[in-house]
Each structure stands twice: as C-alpha cells, then as structure tokens.
C-alpha cells in the first residue's frame, strides 16, 4: 500500500509540497507517527505537535512569528503560537 495514497507523505519533500485543506481530518495514530518521523525536533505533546525554536533576540523572534503568520494565512491554517 502506498502511504501517499492515504495522504501520508513518504518524504520530507512530499510533506513540504502538501497544502492545508479546509475540512481535512486531523491526523492520528500511525499516519501522525509517520509524518512526525520526517520532522526533526517535532514531537507529539498532549495531542498536539510541537517544536521549540530559539532566537538570539526578541526582534528575530518576532520576525520569525511574522513569517509563520504570513505562511499560515496563505494556507488558511492558523496554528497556536507561543512567544516566551
């Protein structure tokens, strides 16, 4: 069975090429684990995927957050972001 036929990316490039879809089901179980295996430093915490980024200063942090906001808006996907 081809994992891509079920919406599971077989490589990091395939995962990066995917786009968010309104109404798409949330990944769970084996599908979620296969995707996470492709993503270095991402983990599943309390039912959510998470990654921590560290920056040298507040301005770099805000620039990153703004870049993520721009990409997320274009994808019509609005993740929870925390700045600490």
Secondary structure, 3 states (H helix, E strand, C coil): CCHHHHCCCCCHHHHHHCCCCCCCCCCCHHHHHHHHHHCCCCEEECCEEECCCCCCCHHHHHHHHHHHHHHHHHHCCCCCCCCC
